[in-house]
């Protein structure tokens, strides 16, 4: 198979996984709310999902370089099938510890799959003609759009076939994707020519380290108000129904994904050059102003400020995230790309975990305005950190 066909297969695997990932999250949210769990208690079910994402990205990058990205991608698909089948047991078996274990496996699977897909593009695409930039943003954006579709899929499956049958359907779908991957994905994809040492899973590149620190605060800024605080605020303060909350968030994620996929066209420069760390810094400064304004004006018209503010935040955050995703793949070492990408997405998972915990705590003790102010502060920190990345680390010839 040629590089374009390999990219198509990697993308198809990533899409199939993402659909189940989004659907699983919505299924767990809705099903356990029906069982009487509070929103904060449900959010705690996902803590292991985020925590094990940190560990997986760190170790998975080393495994990808040592064994090949086809191996880590296939392991991720297989683990997700196991996690889904675990949740087909009778309802009385679905205690907190058991579900957290299943979510931990799903978190491991998600980040193995994500790291493998993002890293493989470095091998398949050129950075000098803009192909790498376009393929990275397309993969990232389409993934997020499909995650939103997965939210809808989860709600529909729960209503039509029930929780356990939904798990069986998704496990069957992923098994087909796994079979195709085992048969056709290049076995040498992303495999380091030099024998990769375990100690090398920690990045020694200053550019990767600064990008990783910036990513941690960027995603912490999103989740500190989006993950727990926003759904609770929409329900308790604005009086939205569960269906309205789920539909709005799903549509937001789909729109966010389309913006990411279209970033190269939206951000096209007059010189035709790819983004630089300075681009990421300027985007972050523009993004920080949105939660600051929302916190200032929230009491004046809460519903209008939340709806319009979240839409604007989604557009600017999508551009920020897509540019970050390009910068890390461009700056990563060609031999053993997955080590650098895995380290970077470990920081991404750390930001999500930090944001999830703080979202529940800050909202509980200080309210939505405080969550928005924390988001703005984290974004400003991210802007300062990404400016530390040397332009020479990015292949910007186009």
N, C-alpha and C positions, 0 to 999 in steps of 0.2 A: 504493500500500500504506500502511495506517495504521501508527503507531509500534509497536504490538504485533506486527504482521506483519513489520516491518523488524527488530525485536529478535529475532523467531524465526529470520529468515534469517541474521542476524549470528551468532546462537548456533549454528545448524546448520553454518555455515561453520567456526566455531571448534571445534565438536565433531569434524567430519570431519578437520580439520587435526590436532587433538590425538590422535586415534586413530593417525594415521600417525606422529606425533612419538614417542609412547610405544613403538609397535611397532618403529620404526626403531632406537631406542636399545637395545631388547632384542635385536633381530636382530644389531646390530653387536657387542654384548657377547658373545653366545653364539657367533656365527660366528667371530669373531676369537680367542676363547678356544680353539675347536676347531682353529684354525690354529696354535696354540702361543704366542699372545701372553700375557704375564703380566698380572695385574689392573691393576698400575700403568701398564703400557704401553698397555692398553686405555683407561684413564682419560685418558691423554694425547691420545688420538684426539679427545676431546671439548673440548680446550682452545680450539680455534678456534671451535667452536660457541658457547662462552660469551663469548669475546673479541669476536666479531663481533656478539653480542647487545648489547654495550655501545655499539658504534658505530651499530648499526641503530636502537636506541631514540632516540639523540640526534638523528640525521639524519631518522629516520622520522617523529618528531613534527612536525618542520618541514614535511616533505613532505605529511603528512596535513592540516595546516592550510592549506597552499597549494593542493594538488590535490584534496583530498577523501579521506575515509576509505575510500570504495569503491575508489579507485585503489590505495591502499597495501595494503588487504586482498587485492585481486585480484593485485597484484604478489607478495605473500607466497605465495599459493596457487600461482602459476605457478612461482616459484623452487623451491618444495618439489617440484613435479613434476619439474623439471630435476635436482634433487639425487637424487631416487629413481632416475630413469633412468640417471644417471651410475654408479650402483652395480649396474647389470645387466650390466656388462662381465665377461669371463672372470676367474676367480679370480686368475690370475697377474698381472693388471693392478692388483689391489687392494693397492697398496703404501701405506705410511704417509702419504706426502705426498698421494697421490691421495684417500685416504679423508678425510684432514683437510680437503682442499678441499671435498669433498662435504658434510662436516659443517659447514664454514663457511657454505656456501650454505643449509643447513638451519637454522642458527642465525639467519641473516638473515631467512629466511622466517618462522620461528617468532615472532620479536619484531615483525616487521611485522604479522603476523596478530593477535598478542596486543594490541599497542598499538592497532590499529584497532578491535578488538572492545570493549576496555575504554573507549576514548574515545567511541565512538559512543553508549554508553548515556547519557552526559551530555546529548546532544541529544534522546534519545528518552524520557527519564524525568524526572519531577518529584522534587525533593529535599524538598519541603515536606510531602508526604503519605506519605513512607517508601518510595515506589516505587523510587527510585534505590538505596537501601540494599538492598532485596530483590533487585533485578535484578543488581546488582554481585555480591552474595554467591552468587546462584544461578549466574551465569555462571562465577565463579571456582571454586566448589565442583564444579560439573558437569564443568568442564575437568579438574580433578585426578582426579576419579573415573574419567573416561574415559581419562586417561593411564595409570592402573592397568590398565584393560581393555586398553589398547594393549599393555602389557607381555605380557599373556596372548596377545593376537593375534599379536604378533611371534614368540613361542615356538612357537605352533601353526603359523603359516605356514612357519616354518623347517623344522619337522618334516614337514609335509604336502607342501609344494610346493618347498622349497629357497629359498636366499637370493635369487637373481636373479628367480625367478618371483614371490616375495613383493613385490619392488620394483615389478614391472609391475602387480600387482593393486592396490597402494596408489596408484600413479600414476594408474591408471584411475579409482579412486574419487575422488581429488582433482580430476581433470579434470571429473567430473560436477558437483562442488561449485562449481568455478570457472565453469562454463557458467551455472549457476543464478544465481550472484552477478553475472556480467556482464549477465544479462538483467533481473534484478529489483531489485538493490540501488540505493537512491536515490543519484543522482550528486552531490547537494549535501551528503550526509551529512558533518558535521564540518568542512566547508570554512569557513575564516575569512572574515568579511566584509571585514576589512582585509587588504591585501596583506602576507603574512607575510614578514619579512626573515630571511635566514639567521642573522644574529646573535642572533635571538630564540629559537633552539633551546636556548640556555642560560637556565635559569629565573632571573628577577629577583625572584621571590616568596620571602620568608624562610620562609613556611610550607611551600612545596614543597621548599625546600632542606633544612630540618630533617627533613621526612618522608622525603626521599630518603636522607639520611645514616642515619636510623634503619632504613630498609629494607635498606640495604647490610649493616649489622651483623646484622640479624635473619636474613637469608638466608645470610650467612656463617656464622652460628651453627648453622644446620641442616646445611649441606653440609660443615662442617669435621669432622664425625664420621659423616655419613650416606652421602656419595657414594662414597668410597674405603675409609675405615677400616672401616665397618660390614660390607660384603660380605666383605672379607678376614678380618675377625675371626670372622664366622659360619662361614666355611669352615675357617680354619686353627686357631682356638682351640676352637670349639664342634663342629667336625666336620660341619657341615651340607653336604648335597650342593648342586650348582648349582641343581637344580630347586627344592629347599627354599628356598634363598636368594631365587631369583627370584619364587617364589610368595608368600613372606612379604612381600617389599618391595612387590609388586604389590597385595596385599591391604591393606597399610598405606596406600598411596597412594589406593586406592579409598575406604577408611574416612575418610581425611583429607579427601577431597573432599566426602563426605556431611556431615561436620561443618561444613565451610566453607559449604555450601549452606544448612544449617540454622541458621547463626549468628544471624540476626534473631530466631528463636524462642528459641534457647538464651540469648541475651543480652538478651532483652526486659526493659526496665526498668519499674519501677512507674509512672513518669511517662510511659512510652511514647515516650521520646526516643531519638534516634539516638546512636551512640557518639561520644565526644569524645577528644581527645588523652590526657586523664586515664585514660580507659578502656583505651587502648592501653598506657599506662605500667603500670597495675595488672596487666594480663594478662601483660606482659613479666616483671614481678617474679615472678609465680607460675610462669611458664615456666622462669625461670632456676634455680629450686630443683630441678627434675627432673634435669638433667645433673649438678648438684652432688652430689645424693644418689646418683646412679648411680656417679659416680667414687669416692665414699666407700665404697660397698658392693659394688663390682664383683667383688672377689676372693672375697667370701663365697659367692656363688652366681651365677656369670657368666651362665648361660643364663636363669635366672629374672629377674635384674635387667635384662638386655637386652630380653627379650620384654615384660615389664610396663612397664619404663621407656620403651621406644620407643612403646608404645601410649599411655601418658599424655602423652608428648612430642607425639605426633601430634595428640591432642585439643587441647592447649593451643596448639600452634603453628598449627593450623588456625584457631582463634578469633583469634589474633594477626594472622595473614595476612589474614583476611577483613575485620577491622576496619581494618587498614592500607589495603586496597584501596578500601574505602568512603571513608576519609578523603581519599585522594588525588583521587578522582573528584569528591568534594564540594568540595574546596579549589581544584580546577582552574578556570581561567578559562573562562567559557561560550563565548566567541568564540575558537576555536583551542584547544580542550581538549587535542588530541593533543600539543601542544608540552609542556605540563606533565606529562601522563601519560607521554609518551616519555622526558622527562628523568628522571622517577621510576623508570621501569622500566630505564633505563640503570643506575641505582644498584642495582636488583634484580639485573641481570646481572653487575654488578661484584662484588656479594656472593657470587653463585654461583661466579664465577671465583676469587675469593679463597679461598672455602671449599674448592673442588676442589683447588687447589694445596696449601693447608695441610693438607688431610685426608691426602693421600699422604705429605707430608713429616713432619708431626708424628707420624703413626702409625708411620712407619718409624724415627724416631729416639727416640720416647718412649712409644709405645703408646696404647691406647684411653683410658686414664684421662686422659692429657694432652689428647687431642682433646675429651673431655667437659668438662674444665675451661676450655679455650679457648671452647667453645660457651657455657658459663655466663657467661664474661666478656663475650663479644660481645653477649649478650642484655641484660646490665646496661647496657652502653654504649647499646644501642638504646633502652632504657627512659628513660635520661637525655636522649637526643636528642629523642625524640618529645614530651617534656614541654615542650620549647622552642616547640612549635607553638601559636600563639595560638588560643584557642577561637573567637574572632571570625572566623577564616578558614574555619570549618566551618559549613555551613548546617544547623543542628540543630533546626529547627522541624519538629515532627511531631504 
